Amino acid sequence: MSPTKVKVFSYFRAMRLKTSWSFYLSSFRGLSKEVWWLALLTLINRAGAMVIPFLSLYLTKSKGFSLSEVGWIMSAFGVGSICGSWLGGYLNDKIGSYSTMLISLVCSGVLFVLAQFPQSMVSISIMIFFVMLFTDIFRPAMFVALRGYSKPENQTRSLSLIRLAINLGFSVGPAVGGFLIFYSGYSALFWADGITCLLAALLLINRLHPKKTVNHQEKDDKTTNQSAYTDWVFISFCIGLFLFGLAFLQYFSTIPLFYNDVFLLSEDSIGLLLAFNGFLVFALEMPLVHWIEQKKKNPLLWVCVGIFILLLSFVALKINAWMGWLWIGMVCMSFGEMFAFPFSNAFAMERAKVGKLGQYMGLYSIAFSISHVIGHNAGMQFVSRLGFPYTWTLFIGICILCIGFFFFTYRQTKNDLQRL
């Protein structure tokens, strides 16, 4: 290649890199400072959630429970999540999002520390219930607060920024958690979780007190008194979300056991594999959402795309003849959630305009929380009785059913849904 051609090639390559970098940066512009503070608060809180991805391993390896017993304990996890999501929506409509989030962070911080001490199956189940009750009070209030902090045109990207913070936290958390277990034991995880929740509470008081923040929603953005529990279109959407959660949550219960039992991965290796998911979402979700928004398509169609990609991750797990398939499956899961979560969140927040915000976002959180009740336990029972390959086949079928529900919801809303 001649020197002139080399210079031309280098010039155009530099221009493409510059354009790509500019597009990446543009996906972060225009968001309010309150959204950025809420994202930082969420990052601190989620980085400390080290116990959750290792809970099944903790219960089997440290406490000696069987897979069947772990399944029932994880059901207490899910019931606490459901009750917390409902209570969070109720408290939000009664005392506001700020007070609700503060109660959640302080109480869950104390309970995470105490959760290491129960020994019996019953006492651990009760403690896990209360930990999740107070932890998941946070979610509906956070969604409502985010809606108030975001300009309407930036709402989906604001949601993605929060998810970016969550996934960066989950990227750091499992990696640090795996090393803490390896060098200090499981007890260190509970202390780390409790301390980070309390640090997040201090940040909330310092930077997001109502007197220091601005509501960015338009004044004419009014709501009615319609109940979320009688909005049958939204309920059909939540059923689809529940089915999606059944499959997605296996990456935080049965799949870590699969890594350990079949591929003999240690906790720190599992933590790094889970951290790879967080890194991908951190690096790619914001520009991906920014690019998709420009297409002006119905968000529920992108949710269906995401669930199909999640389905492919279970296909990769079924192949499992080579450890590289674990990484391929993790890539598929990561892209699946990048498509599914931001646009399902955006649909729920858009639909919430017709009724009580706390109720809608509470029901949205409840749908996913019910997945915790059934998904973890069902996955453990399936693995215990059928083995891993047949379990992955069942979840492939659940993904197909889930796509059907979301496509049905799309058909019901395509004429009146605002383009997000």
Number of C-alpha atoms within 10 A of each C-alpha: 5 6 8 9 10 10 11 11 12 12 12 11 12 12 12 12 12 12 12 13 12 11 14 18 12 13 21 17 10 13 18 15 15 21 22 17 16 23 22 20 24 24 25 23 26 23 25 29 26 27 23 18 22 23 19 24 23 19 19 15 11 12 13 12 18 13 22 18 17 26 25 21 27 27 24 25 27 27 23 29 31 28 21 29 33 26 23 34 31 21 21 27 16 12 10 18 26 19 18 25 26 23 17 25 26 20 19 26 28 18 22 25 19 15 21 16 12 14 11 10 15 13 14 18 22 16 22 24 24 23 25 25 27 26 26 28 33 26 23 32 31 21 23 23 21 23 23 20 24 25 18 16 12 20 22 26 25 29 25 29 24 25 23 25 26 25 26 25 26 30 25 24 30 31 23 21 31 25 17 19 17 13 10 12 14 21 16 17 27 23 21 22 27 24 19 21 29 21 17 25 22 16 18 22 14 10 16 20 13 14 7 10 13 14 15 15 15 11 7 6 8 10 12 11 9 16 14 23 11 9 14 11 15 21 18 16 23 23 20 25 27 24 24 33 23 24 25 23 18 22 16 16 25 26 19 23 24 17 19 16 11 10 13 12 16 14 22 18 17 22 25 20 20 24 22 23 22 24 18 19 25 22 14 15 24 26 20 17 19 19 14 16 17 9 10 11 13 18 24 26 18 20 27 26 17 24 27 21 23 28 26 19 26 27 20 20 24 18 13 16 10 11 12 11 17 22 18 16 22 23 19 24 23 25 22 24 22 25 26 25 20 25 27 23 21 20 22 20 22 19 19 23 15 17 17 19 29 27 25 29 28 30 24 29 27 28 24 25 28 24 27 27 23 19 28 29 26 22 25 28 20 20 20 15 11 11 13 20 16 14 21 24 15 14 22 20 12 19 26 16 15 25 23 14 21 25 18 16 22 19 11 13 15 13 8 7 15 14 13 20
